[in-house]
Each structure stands twice: as structure tokens, then as C-alpha cells.
């Protein structure tokens, strides 16, 4: 083997050895998120206090797949039923309440374990302004409780979202 090839092989081997702990830490952080989560609360900081964005007792689920995909949906607990019973015949008032009372999106995710950041690569959302967006959300994981911050969410400033692992 030529000296240049030997040096290149040693550098490649050293790089692989040095990156192994990083890849392992990433896998551990991502693995801890994999599974189904139930919404505990979704609040926004407004005028110095936390306000329930979707009213009291919103419901939702967040599912992180081991394949790097996710689905998230949160819904107000008091969405109105359509008076007509037909989605195509809804009133403007019903539509407005439903639009304000939910958010959902799906796509892929990654985790930056050193910075404690979940990165959502949003493919599609019920808030179309988020379609094809990449959002970084600082998170903490305390046992089966996941909390993250959505900076600048919903026009109010940051929101705090708390999830409980489903068993």
C-alpha cells in the first residue's frame, strides 16, 4: 500500500472512531422520543402569563417513528359539530372556530442531542404557512414527560407544549 493510501486509511479510521460516540448519542436521544405521546398542555406567553391556546383541556397526539417520521395533531376540546352534518355545507362561523381550534402537521424529524433540539422537517400542515418549513424546538425530557418550545408560534410569541408518553 502506498504511503498516501495508508495515511488516508488511518485518517478515515480515526474519523469513524471519533464519530461513533456522537452517532451513539444521537441515536440514544432520538430513541428516547420514539413512540406515542398524549398532549398535556399547549400554552402561549401573552402579556406576561401563559394562556391556553386551544382553550381548556385540548387533546392531541404526537407520534415519533423509529424511521424518522412523525405525525402531530392537537385539537380544542370544544370544536363545534357541523349543524348541517355535512363538511361541504358548513357555515363561516363553524369554519372559523375549527380553523382556530386545531393544528396538525407531519413530516420527518431529527434530534440534536447536544443542543437538546428537535428539528421538525414539516412536509404538510393545517397551517399552510408551515408547509416545507424546518422548525427547531428546544426540548427537555423528564422521564415520560416531553416539553418543547415553539418559538414565535401562532403570532403570540413562543408556545410551550407538554406531552406525556402513552403506555
C-alpha positions as CSV (number, residue, x, y, z in Angstrom):
1,X,0.0,0.0,0.0
2,X,1.3,3.5,-0.9
3,X,2.1,5.8,1.9
4,X,-0.7,8.2,0.8
5,X,-3.2,5.4,0.9
6,X,-2.0,4.4,4.3
7,X,-2.4,7.9,5.7
8,X,-5.9,8.2,4.1
9,X,-6.9,4.9,5.7
10,X,-5.6,6.0,9.1
11,X,-7.5,9.3,8.9
12,X,-10.7,7.6,7.8
13,X,-10.4,5.1,10.6
14,X,-9.8,7.8,13.2
15,X,-12.7,9.8,11.9
16,X,-15.0,6.8,12.2
17,X,-13.8,6.1,15.7
18,X,-14.3,9.7,16.8
19,X,-17.8,10.0,15.3
20,X,-19.0,6.7,16.9
21,X,-19.8,8.3,20.2
22,X,-21.6,11.2,18.5
23,X,-23.7,8.8,16.4
24,X,-24.4,6.8,19.5
25,X,-25.6,9.9,21.5
26,X,-27.8,11.0,18.6
27,X,-29.4,7.5,18.4
28,X,-30.0,7.4,22.1
29,X,-31.7,10.9,22.1
30,X,-33.8,10.0,19.1
31,X,-34.7,6.6,20.6
32,X,-35.9,8.2,23.8
33,X,-38.5,10.2,21.7
34,X,-39.8,7.2,19.6
35,X,-43.3,6.3,20.5
36,X,-46.7,7.9,21.1
37,X,-47.3,10.9,23.2
38,X,-50.5,12.5,24.5
39,X,-50.9,16.2,24.8
40,X,-50.9,17.6,28.4
41,X,-51.0,21.3,27.6
42,X,-50.3,23.9,24.9
43,X,-49.8,27.4,26.2
44,X,-48.6,30.7,24.8
45,X,-46.8,33.5,26.5
46,X,-49.1,36.5,26.3
47,X,-48.9,39.7,28.3
48,X,-46.6,38.1,30.8
49,X,-48.7,35.0,31.5
50,X,-49.4,31.6,30.0
51,X,-52.7,31.3,28.1
52,X,-54.2,28.0,26.9
53,X,-54.0,28.5,23.1
54,X,-56.8,25.9,22.3
55,X,-58.9,26.5,25.4
56,X,-59.0,24.3,28.5
57,X,-58.3,20.6,28.1
58,X,-57.1,20.4,24.4
59,X,-56.4,16.9,23.1
60,X,-53.7,15.7,20.8
61,X,-51.2,13.1,19.9
62,X,-47.6,13.2,18.7
63,X,-46.1,10.0,17.2
64,X,-42.3,9.8,16.6
65,X,-41.5,6.8,14.4
66,X,-38.2,4.9,14.6
67,X,-37.9,5.6,10.8
68,X,-37.5,9.4,11.5
69,X,-41.1,10.3,10.6
70,X,-43.6,12.0,12.8
71,X,-47.3,13.0,12.9
72,X,-48.7,15.6,15.3
73,X,-52.3,16.7,15.8
74,X,-53.8,18.9,18.5
75,X,-57.4,19.9,18.8
76,X,-59.5,22.1,21.0
77,X,-61.9,20.0,23.2
78,X,-64.8,22.2,22.2
79,X,-64.9,22.1,18.4
80,X,-68.4,22.6,17.2
81,X,-70.2,19.9,15.2
82,X,-71.5,21.0,11.8
83,X,-75.1,22.0,12.1
84,X,-75.8,20.5,8.6
85,X,-73.9,17.3,9.4
86,X,-72.0,17.9,6.1
87,X,-68.4,19.2,5.9
88,X,-69.2,20.8,2.5
89,X,-72.2,22.7,3.9
90,X,-70.5,24.3,7.0
91,X,-71.1,27.9,8.0
92,X,-68.4,30.5,8.0
93,X,-68.6,30.7,11.8
94,X,-68.2,26.9,12.1
95,X,-65.2,27.0,9.8
96,X,-63.6,29.9,11.7
97,X,-63.9,28.0,15.1
98,X,-62.5,24.8,13.6
99,X,-59.5,26.6,11.9
100,X,-58.7,28.3,15.2
101,X,-59.2,25.1,17.2
102,X,-56.6,22.8,15.7
103,X,-53.2,22.4,14.3
104,X,-51.7,19.3,12.6
105,X,-48.5,18.6,10.7
106,X,-46.4,15.6,9.6
107,X,-43.0,15.0,8.0
108,X,-39.6,13.9,9.3
109,X,-37.7,14.8,12.4
110,X,-34.2,14.7,13.7
111,X,-32.6,15.4,17.1
112,X,-29.6,17.5,18.0
113,X,-28.8,15.8,21.3
114,X,-26.0,18.2,22.3
115,X,-28.3,21.3,22.0
116,X,-31.5,19.4,23.1
117,X,-33.3,20.4,19.9
118,X,-35.9,18.5,18.0
119,X,-35.9,19.5,14.3
120,X,-39.2,19.2,12.6
121,X,-39.0,19.0,8.8
122,X,-42.6,19.8,8.1
123,X,-44.0,18.3,4.9
124,X,-47.6,19.5,5.3
125,X,-49.6,21.3,7.9
126,X,-53.1,22.5,8.5
127,X,-51.4,25.9,8.9
128,X,-50.1,26.1,5.2
129,X,-47.5,28.7,6.1
130,X,-45.6,25.9,7.8
131,X,-45.6,23.6,4.6
132,X,-42.0,22.7,3.7
133,X,-40.7,24.6,6.8
134,X,-37.9,23.4,9.1
135,X,-38.5,24.2,12.8
136,X,-36.1,23.8,15.6
137,X,-37.6,23.3,19.1
138,X,-35.6,23.2,22.3
139,X,-36.8,20.3,24.4
140,X,-36.5,18.7,27.8
141,X,-37.3,15.1,28.6
142,X,-38.0,14.2,32.2
143,X,-38.9,10.6,32.4
144,X,-42.1,10.2,30.4
145,X,-42.7,13.9,30.1
146,X,-41.6,15.8,27.0
147,X,-41.7,19.6,26.9
148,X,-40.7,21.8,24.0
149,X,-40.9,25.4,23.0
150,X,-42.2,26.6,19.6
151,X,-40.6,30.0,19.2
152,X,-42.9,32.6,17.6
153,X,-45.8,30.3,17.3
154,X,-49.3,31.4,16.2
155,X,-48.5,35.1,16.2
156,X,-48.4,35.3,20.0
157,X,-44.8,34.6,20.7
158,X,-43.5,31.3,22.0
159,X,-45.6,28.4,22.9
160,X,-44.9,25.7,25.4
161,X,-46.1,22.2,24.5
162,X,-46.1,19.4,27.1
163,X,-46.6,15.8,26.2
164,X,-46.9,12.6,28.2
165,X,-45.7,9.3,26.9
166,X,-48.6,6.9,26.2
167,X,-48.2,3.4,27.6
